[in-house]
Amino acid sequence: MNNSQPAITVTDLTRTYGAEKKDQAFTAVNGIGFDVHHGEVFGLLGTNGAGKTSTLELIEGLSSPDGGEIRVLGLDPVADRQQLRPELGIMLQSGGLPSQLTVAETMRMWAGTCSTPRPIDEVLADVDLTHRADVKVGALSGGEQRRLDLACALVGDPSIIILDEPTTGLDPESRRNVWDLLTGLKERGTTMVLTTHYLEEADHLCDRIAIMHEGEIRLAGTPTELVAEVAAEITVTLPAGHPPLPELPGTQITRAGHDYTIATNHLAEDTLAVLDWAAHHRIAPAGFAARPATLESVFLSIAGHEHATV
Ligand SMILES: Nc1ncnc2c1ncn2[C@@H]1O[C@H](COP(=O)(O)OP(=O)(O)OP(=O)(O)O)[C@@H](O)[C@H]1O
């Protein structure tokens, strides 16, 4: 394996559903491109229907692109599926594991499909399910089921893991447990591609993020780079009859009654300027806040306000 090459390369990728019936054709993935480096955690964010799962399915080789190219470890996910399979661990959106099998039976079944499986006890210990080995899958909590899904993805000792919404529906504590597991995998050098609707999760886990909308990647970069794309905000509530606000070059100021919102790329300087101005005029603002941009504000600037998270 050549580690100087990206682990995954996606070039001008397109997926159209119903292409055989032209009037019903729908392009879910529309000419996207990105690289995922070895040992990197790469996140796909986006609204419902943005094309995230379709993209993962193409990387997994479960469907063929209608245009463009994917290389995983230099291989074609469809044509070279047999060769690639031991390298890929897949955690689908909802596990769908048989509910009547026990955890240990499920793991043995999965291990049986892998050419060089890891010892089952070891994998169950990794996901903290050793004590549940004899419990039926149907009796597991949501968090335990998700950890079992992850165990199935890990049993073949893959170098790349693809995770579709690994923590959707979990309570905050279970979510953090899964984050800890994924962080442990990352520290061991596993490459990961994940989708999530939780911006905090993306911020916590991902080295780089691509925000998809309507089949396209609208913005990509490290969380810090993404946040730098959107202006920070100062809000201030001023009394009637106040003198004009100071000159704040490069800002955009909007007003609603006594409330002013100042969008700025120079949060510290402009905050000081507004507070100096207020002190100089002996004005005590009834409300004041200065907030840096967040991943959520970046997401909303792309996806629109109707889709905050979820
Ligand atoms: N097999 C299919 N046939 C037709 N359309 C499909 C099929 N699979 C997905 N789509 C459509 O393609 C679009 C993208 O779906 P996809 O599941 O990739 O989005 P997503 O970003 O993963 O969404 P979510 O966050 O809801 O999981 C959606 O409009 C979906 O309805």
The ligand as an SDF file (V2000), in Angstrom:
LIG
                    3D

 31 33  0  0  0  0  0  0  0  0999 V2000
  -32.7520    3.9060   -4.6820 N   0  0  0  0  0  0  0  0  0  0  0  0
  -33.1920    5.1510   -4.8910 C   0  0  0  0  0  0  0  0  0  0  0  0
  -34.0380    5.4450   -5.8940 N   0  0  0  0  0  0  0  0  0  0  0  0
  -34.4670    6.6890   -6.1350 C   0  0  0  0  0  0  0  0  0  0  0  0
  -34.0780    7.7720   -5.4100 N   0  0  0  0  0  0  0  0  0  0  0  0
  -33.2390    7.5440   -4.3790 C   0  0  0  0  0  0  0  0  0  0  0  0
  -32.7550    6.2350   -4.0660 C   0  0  0  0  0  0  0  0  0  0  0  0
  -31.9210    6.3390   -3.0020 N   0  0  0  0  0  0  0  0  0  0  0  0
  -31.9030    7.6570   -2.6650 C   0  0  0  0  0  0  0  0  0  0  0  0
  -32.6860    8.3690   -3.4870 N   0  0  0  0  0  0  0  0  0  0  0  0
  -32.9020    9.8180   -3.4390 C   0  0  0  0  0  0  0  0  0  0  0  0
  -31.6500   10.4460   -3.6120 O   0  0  0  0  0  0  0  0  0  0  0  0
  -31.5360   11.5810   -2.7680 C   0  0  0  0  0  0  0  0  0  0  0  0
  -30.3050   11.4600   -1.9120 C   0  0  0  0  0  0  0  0  0  0  0  0
  -30.5360   10.4160   -0.9800 O   0  0  0  0  0  0  0  0  0  0  0  0
  -29.4200   10.0160    0.0850 P   0  0  0  0  0  0  0  0  0  0  0  0
  -29.9980    8.9120    0.8990 O   0  0  0  0  0  0  0  0  0  0  0  0
  -28.1330    9.7990   -0.5930 O   0  0  0  0  0  0  0  0  0  0  0  0
  -29.3420   11.3600    0.9390 O   0  0  0  0  0  0  0  0  0  0  0  0
  -28.7380   11.6010    2.3850 P   0  0  0  0  0  0  0  0  0  0  0  0
  -27.9640   12.8620    2.2900 O   0  0  0  0  0  0  0  0  0  0  0  0
  -28.0150   10.4030    2.8680 O   0  0  0  0  0  0  0  0  0  0  0  0
  -30.0460   11.8170    3.2400 O   0  0  0  0  0  0  0  0  0  0  0  0
  -30.3780   11.4410    4.7760 P   0  0  0  0  0  0  0  0  0  0  0  0
  -29.6410   12.4440    5.5850 O   0  0  0  0  0  0  0  0  0  0  0  0
  -31.8520   11.6380    4.8310 O   0  0  0  0  0  0  0  0  0  0  0  0
  -29.9420   10.0290    5.0120 O   0  0  0  0  0  0  0  0  0  0  0  0
  -32.8420   11.6460   -1.9850 C   0  0  0  0  0  0  0  0  0  0  0  0
  -33.6930   12.5890   -2.6080 O   0  0  0  0  0  0  0  0  0  0  0  0
  -33.3960   10.2590   -2.0680 C   0  0  0  0  0  0  0  0  0  0  0  0
  -34.8040   10.2660   -2.0210 O   0  0  0  0  0  0  0  0  0  0  0  0
  1  2  1  0
  2  3  1  0
  2  7  2  0
  3  4  2  0
  4  5  1  0
  5  6  2  0
  6  7  1  0
  6 10  1  0
  7  8  1  0
  8  9  2  0
  9 10  1  0
 10 11  1  0
 11 12  1  0
 11 30  1  0
 12 13  1  0
 13 14  1  0
 13 28  1  0
 14 15  1  0
 15 16  1  0
 16 17  2  0
 16 18  1  0
 16 19  1  0
 19 20  1  0
 20 21  2  0
 20 22  1  0
 20 23  1  0
 23 24  1  0
 24 25  2  0
 24 26  1  0
 24 27  1  0
 28 29  1  0
 28 30  1  0
 30 31  1  0
M  END
$$$$
